[in-house]
Each structure stands twice: as C-alpha cells, then as structure tokens.
C-alpha cells in the first residue's frame, strides 16, 4: 500500500517510508475484519502473534508484486504452476 509522505518534526529519525504492509485478519465464517498492525517485512512475526491468540491462520492474501512473491518464497511457499490451488468462495 502506498502512503502519503508526512514529516514529523518531533522525530529525530531521517528515514521516511514510502510503502507499508498493512496486516488485517479476516474472519472466514463471519463478516469482521481487524487491522492488527503495520509492518514492513515482519509478516512471519504477525502470523506468530495472531496464532498465539488461538486464532488459526489459514491463508495469506496479496497482489502479484515481485516484493510480495519474494515474501511468500521466504515463508516457504511453492509457487510452481502445478502446485497452485484456486479457491473461490
């Protein structure tokens, strides 16, 4: 997700983010969605924290940007054509 640039005059850091991962958990059987945080590349930490609450993480959804594919590969997914499963609910 692209974000609007904002300069915080109270902050001493020199880094200004241009993009961010927004982590949202979604109830498969219900209608609620809950944003759980804004992470840069800490997807696995988010999954661990959500799992620690007793919730079961069953999927990770993202667009096909190369950076997202790299994250999926890092998490151990198999992205070969034969292994892909398409599910429409």
Secondary structure, DSSP 8 states (H G I E B T S, - for coil): -B------TT-------SB-EEEEEE-SSSS-EEEEEEESS-HHHHHHHHHHTT-----------HHHHHHHHHTT----GGG------
